[in-house]
Amino acid sequence: MSVTFDSTSGATSANSYISVEDADNYFAKRMHTDNWDAASDVNKQKALMDATRRLDRIEYTGEKTNNDQALEWPRTGATLRDEALDDDIIPTRILDATCELALAVLSSNINPGLPEGVQSFTVGGVSVALSGPPSSTFPPEVDRLIAPLRFLPRGNMALKRG
């Protein structure tokens, strides 16, 4: 079965926040992107779709701009440091996080395609233990990018010991 790659913002068939061309431009300004540079366009598309799926599991501020759109962004009522974001754009932080997470997928720094938290599994008597960080953990740069966009229920506060 073939999947059509679609990075159209707000589309009902979108499955990536960013196009391969725009991701290539993002990585052209970075160091240590050998795994991205060496990947075929098909594998880049797969990595971007995987990263988008993972980012869409997060609960963000605001709500989808259009209930028919496939992805969580763009959003209406979304804020970044108490400033309202345009409801017709995908924030640069989400685009960058998609690229960073796609690179991690291509670099095998996360366990792509497995349910979150899976570190081992058994099939027909054969057990496989995965190495590397748990699949539920984003690389630090991705966490840093999306943290200000996440929904945090009111009334919760972080407690710190003095």
FIDORO-402856 format. One record per residue (C-alpha): residue number from 1; residue in three letters; z, y, x. Coordinates in steps of 0.02 Angstrom, whole numbers. Layout:
REM residues N
+-----+-----+--------+--------+--------+
!   k !   r !     zz !     yy !     xx !
+-----+-----+--------+--------+--------+
! NUM ! Ala !      Z !      Y !      X !
...
+-----+-----+--------+--------+--------+
This chain:
REM residues 162
+-----+-----+--------+--------+--------+
!   k !   r !     zz !     yy !     xx !
+-----+-----+--------+--------+--------+
!   1 ! Met !      0 !      0 !      0 !
!   2 ! Ser !    -50 !    169 !     68 !
!   3 ! Val !     58 !    323 !     46 !
!   4 ! Thr !    -22 !    494 !     42 !
!   5 ! Phe !     68 !    619 !    153 !
!   6 ! Asp !    106 !    780 !     55 !
!   7 ! Ser !    198 !    929 !    128 !
!   8 ! Thr !    156 !   1049 !    -14 !
!   9 ! Ser !    310 !   1154 !    -53 !
!  10 ! Gly !    375 !   1120 !   -228 !
!  11 ! Ala !    244 !    989 !   -270 !
!  12 ! Thr !    281 !    841 !   -382 !
!  13 ! Ser !    205 !    726 !   -251 !
!  14 ! Ala !    282 !    806 !    -95 !
!  15 ! Asn !    361 !    684 !     27 !
!  16 ! Ser !    386 !    795 !    180 !
!  17 ! Tyr !    455 !    970 !    203 !
!  18 ! Ile !    335 !   1010 !    344 !
!  19 ! Ser !    157 !    965 !    395 !
!  20 ! Val !    115 !    875 !    556 !
!  21 ! Glu !     23 !   1030 !    616 !
!  22 ! Asp !    175 !   1142 !    587 !
!  23 ! Ala !    290 !   1012 !    667 !
!  24 ! Asp !    172 !   1004 !    818 !
!  25 ! Asn !    188 !   1194 !    832 !
!  26 ! Tyr !    378 !   1180 !    822 !
!  27 ! Phe !    382 !   1051 !    961 !
!  28 ! Ala !    258 !   1148 !   1069 !
!  29 ! Lys !    401 !   1271 !   1101 !
!  30 ! Arg !    528 !   1137 !   1151 !
!  31 ! Met !    566 !   1027 !   1298 !
!  32 ! His !    599 !    839 !   1290 !
!  33 ! Thr !    474 !    801 !   1152 !
!  34 ! Asp !    381 !    660 !   1239 !
!  35 ! Asn !    409 !    537 !   1097 !
!  36 ! Trp !    337 !    661 !    972 !
!  37 ! Asp !    191 !    707 !   1085 !
!  38 ! Ala !    146 !    524 !   1115 !
!  39 ! Ala !    155 !    473 !    931 !
!  40 ! Ser !     -1 !    451 !    824 !
!  41 ! Asp !    -24 !    568 !    676 !
!  42 ! Val !     15 !    422 !    560 !
!  43 ! Asn !    181 !    389 !    648 !
!  44 ! Lys !    221 !    575 !    647 !
!  45 ! Gln !    191 !    576 !    459 !
!  46 ! Lys !    304 !    425 !    437 !
!  47 ! Ala !    440 !    506 !    542 !
!  48 ! Leu !    429 !    669 !    443 !
!  49 ! Met !    437 !    575 !    277 !
!  50 ! Asp !    587 !    474 !    338 !
!  51 ! Ala !    675 !    633 !    396 !
!  52 ! Thr !    639 !    719 !    230 !
!  53 ! Arg !    709 !    571 !    133 !
!  54 ! Arg !    868 !    576 !    235 !
!  55 ! Leu !    888 !    764 !    214 !
!  56 ! Asp !    862 !    748 !     26 !
!  57 ! Arg !   1020 !    640 !     14 !
!  58 ! Ile !   1124 !    795 !     52 !
!  59 ! Glu !   1196 !    902 !    -89 !
!  60 ! Tyr !   1145 !   1083 !    -61 !
!  61 ! Thr !   1195 !   1248 !   -141 !
!  62 ! Gly !   1094 !   1300 !   -293 !
!  63 ! Glu !    975 !   1188 !   -388 !
!  64 ! Lys !    793 !   1137 !   -379 !
!  65 ! Thr !    678 !   1281 !   -422 !
!  66 ! Asn !    575 !   1166 !   -533 !
!  67 ! Asn !    645 !   1005 !   -608 !
!  68 ! Asp !    475 !    922 !   -581 !
!  69 ! Gln !    470 !    951 !   -393 !
!  70 ! Ala !    491 !    793 !   -290 !
!  71 ! Leu !    605 !    863 !   -155 !
!  72 ! Glu !    769 !    959 !   -155 !
!  73 ! Trp !    690 !   1116 !    -82 !
!  74 ! Pro !    641 !   1250 !   -131 !
!  75 ! Arg !    799 !   1293 !   -229 !
!  76 ! Thr !    857 !   1432 !   -342 !
!  77 ! Gly !   1032 !   1499 !   -319 !
!  78 ! Ala !   1042 !   1432 !   -141 !
!  79 ! Thr !   1138 !   1538 !    -18 !
!  80 ! Leu !   1151 !   1555 !    169 !
!  81 ! Arg !   1309 !   1643 !    227 !
!  82 ! Asp !   1331 !   1721 !     54 !
!  83 ! Glu !   1151 !   1786 !     49 !
!  84 ! Ala !   1034 !   1722 !    -85 !
!  85 ! Leu !    880 !   1630 !    -21 !
!  86 ! Asp !    708 !   1654 !    -97 !
!  87 ! Asp !    683 !   1522 !   -231 !
!  88 ! Asp !    503 !   1488 !   -182 !
!  89 ! Ile !    523 !   1447 !      3 !
!  90 ! Ile !    594 !   1307 !    106 !
!  91 ! Pro !    718 !   1385 !    229 !
!  92 ! Thr !    673 !   1379 !    413 !
!  93 ! Arg !    834 !   1282 !    442 !
!  94 ! Ile !    770 !   1140 !    332 !
!  95 ! Leu !    599 !   1141 !    416 !
!  96 ! Asp !    679 !   1137 !    589 !
!  97 ! Ala !    804 !   1002 !    536 !
!  98 ! Thr !    659 !    896 !    472 !
!  99 ! Cys !    574 !    910 !    642 !
! 100 ! Glu !    732 !    870 !    739 !
! 101 ! Leu !    772 !    720 !    630 !
! 102 ! Ala !    591 !    657 !    641 !
! 103 ! Leu !    602 !    665 !    831 !
! 104 ! Ala !    765 !    566 !    824 !
! 105 ! Val !    679 !    435 !    716 !
! 106 ! Leu !    534 !    421 !    840 !
! 107 ! Ser !    656 !    416 !    986 !
! 108 ! Ser !    757 !    276 !    905 !
! 109 ! Asn !    912 !    385 !    910 !
! 110 ! Ile !    949 !    335 !    732 !
! 111 ! Asn !    913 !    175 !    638 !
! 112 ! Pro !    763 !    225 !    531 !
! 113 ! Gly !    732 !    143 !    364 !
! 114 ! Leu !    902 !     60 !    346 !
! 115 ! Pro !   1029 !    106 !    213 !
! 116 ! Glu !   1159 !    228 !    276 !
! 117 ! Gly !   1301 !    147 !    370 !
! 118 ! Val !   1212 !    -18 !    405 !
! 119 ! Gln !   1248 !    -75 !    583 !
! 120 ! Ser !   1213 !   -261 !    564 !
! 121 ! Phe !   1132 !   -382 !    443 !
! 122 ! Thr !   1097 !   -568 !    423 !
! 123 ! Val !    936 !   -646 !    361 !
! 124 ! Gly !    917 !   -835 !    346 !
! 125 ! Gly !   1059 !   -871 !    466 !
! 126 ! Val !    999 !   -746 !    597 !
! 127 ! Ser !   1118 !   -601 !    629 !
! 128 ! Val !   1061 !   -437 !    702 !
! 129 ! Ala !   1181 !   -303 !    768 !
! 130 ! Leu !   1106 !   -132 !    793 !
! 131 ! Ser !   1150 !    -19 !    938 !
! 132 ! Gly !   1157 !    168 !    938 !
! 133 ! Pro !   1244 !    289 !    822 !
! 134 ! Pro !   1266 !    242 !    638 !
! 135 ! Ser !   1119 !    285 !    526 !
! 136 ! Ser !   1230 !    393 !    418 !
! 137 ! Thr !   1257 !    515 !    562 !
! 138 ! Phe !   1132 !    654 !    593 !
! 139 ! Pro !   1102 !    715 !    769 !
! 140 ! Pro !   1216 !    865 !    807 !
! 141 ! Glu !   1071 !    990 !    801 !
! 142 ! Val !   1023 !    932 !    625 !
! 143 ! Asp !   1204 !    947 !    567 !
! 144 ! Arg !   1213 !   1122 !    640 !
! 145 ! Leu !   1054 !   1174 !    550 !
! 146 ! Ile !   1097 !   1109 !    377 !
! 147 ! Ala !   1286 !   1143 !    376 !
! 148 ! Pro !   1273 !   1320 !    304 !
! 149 ! Leu !   1159 !   1258 !    163 !
! 150 ! Arg !   1270 !   1116 !    104 !
! 151 ! Phe !   1364 !   1124 !    -60 !
! 152 ! Leu !   1552 !   1129 !    -38 !
! 153 ! Pro !   1656 !   1115 !   -197 !
! 154 ! Arg !   1766 !   1266 !   -228 !
! 155 ! Gly !   1950 !   1240 !   -203 !
! 156 ! Asn !   1931 !   1129 !    -51 !
! 157 ! Met !   1992 !   1197 !    113 !
! 158 ! Ala !   2004 !   1134 !    288 !
! 159 ! Leu !   2180 !   1114 !    353 !
! 160 ! Lys !   2217 !   1145 !    535 !
! 161 ! Arg !   2375 !   1107 !    629 !
! 162 ! Gly !   2454 !   1252 !    718 !
+-----+-----+--------+--------+--------+
